[in-house]
Amino acid sequence: QVQLVESGGALVQPGGSLRLSCAASGRTLGHYAVYWYRRAPGKAREGISCISSRDTNTYYADSVKGRFTISRDNAKNLVYLQMNSLKPEDTATYHCATEGDYYCSGYGYGVLFDYWGQGTQVTVPS
């Protein structure tokens, strides 16, 4: 049984930083592309980043490019999302997910995920 668990969310002031982690059981994340997406209340799911498996290419939505960095630690079976220069519009529940393949389909827009976690809340007050 595959389970993804996110952690690291918090309330942070504008301009601050957070690092989110995605841990997996039942799946070796190093074998798969891993996505981060977010969902804000009343808004659609927003794909924001992906890191591929074999070549570790990374992809970002324009809304986070230059501020967020995705990375992985295969020895720990973890994927991270470093978030800097946080803005109130970054407030959302952040989820990690896989698509079942080793390459990214872009940064995650419209991707059909096979597994995803329950999410971790990030709040940036205005």
C-alpha positions, 0 to 999 in steps of 0.5 A, a space after each residue: 500500500 502506497 502512502 505519501 505524507 507531507 510535513 513542514 507546513 506552518 504560518 509564516 510571515 510574508 517574505 519568509 521561508 518554509 521547507 516542505 517534505 514528502 515522505 513515502 511508504 510502499 513506493 521508492 520515490 527515487 523511481 518516480 517523478 514527484 509533483 507538488 501541487 496546492 489547493 487554496 479554499 475555493 480555488 482549483 488545484 494548482 500544479 506548481 512543481 515536479 522533479 523527474 526521476 532519471 535525470 532529475 529535471 525540475 519544472 515550475 509553474 510561473 507563479 513560483 518560479 524563482 522562489 520555490 525549489 524542488 529537490 529529492 534525497 533518494 537515500 531518505 526516500 524524501 522529496 522537498 519543496 523549499 519555499 522562499 519569499 512567501 506571499 499571501 497568495 501562496 496560502 494553501 494546502 500543499 500536496 505531493 503526488 506521483 503519476 506512476 512514471 519516471 518523467 514529469 509531465 511539466 509542472 503538474 497542470 492537468 496531470 492525473 495522479 495515482 497517489 497523493 498525500 493529505 497535504 500540509 497547510 501553509 498560511 501566509 497572512 496579508 
